[in-house]
Amino acid sequence: MEARSTALFQLATELPAAVLARTLGIDITVAVKWQRAAAGDWAAYAAEVSRRTSPQPPNYEPGAPT
């Protein structure tokens, strides 16, 4: 039982609750509780990703180094 809890705790830090719930076949509310217990704050992660700027396309000007 302890190994199962450790594995769930680790997964909860690495996966969003929705993915955790679908993958393990558990209710979303249970997945959210595991995630909160593991301090896997995916809302903060999603906000940080949304603030990132998209990468600039490469410069393909004639004569530009490649």
Contacts in CASP RR format, 6 or more apart in sequence:
PFRMAT RR
TARGET T0000
AUTHOR 0000-0000-0000
METHOD contacts of the structure
MODEL  1
MEARSTALFQLATELPAAVLARTLGIDITVAVKWQRAAAGDWAAYAAEVS
RRTSPQPPNYEPGAPT
8 24 0 8 1.000
8 34 0 8 1.000
9 34 0 8 1.000
9 37 0 8 1.000
9 38 0 8 1.000
10 38 0 8 1.000
11 20 0 8 1.000
11 23 0 8 1.000
11 24 0 8 1.000
11 34 0 8 1.000
12 20 0 8 1.000
12 31 0 8 1.000
12 34 0 8 1.000
12 35 0 8 1.000
12 37 0 8 1.000
12 38 0 8 1.000
12 40 0 8 1.000
13 35 0 8 1.000
13 38 0 8 1.000
13 39 0 8 1.000
13 40 0 8 1.000
15 23 0 8 1.000
16 35 0 8 1.000
16 42 0 8 1.000
17 28 0 8 1.000
17 31 0 8 1.000
17 32 0 8 1.000
17 34 0 8 1.000
17 35 0 8 1.000
17 42 0 8 1.000
18 28 0 8 1.000
18 31 0 8 1.000
20 26 0 8 1.000
20 31 0 8 1.000
20 34 0 8 1.000
20 35 0 8 1.000
21 27 0 8 1.000
21 28 0 8 1.000
21 30 0 8 1.000
21 31 0 8 1.000
24 31 0 8 1.000
35 42 0 8 1.000
END
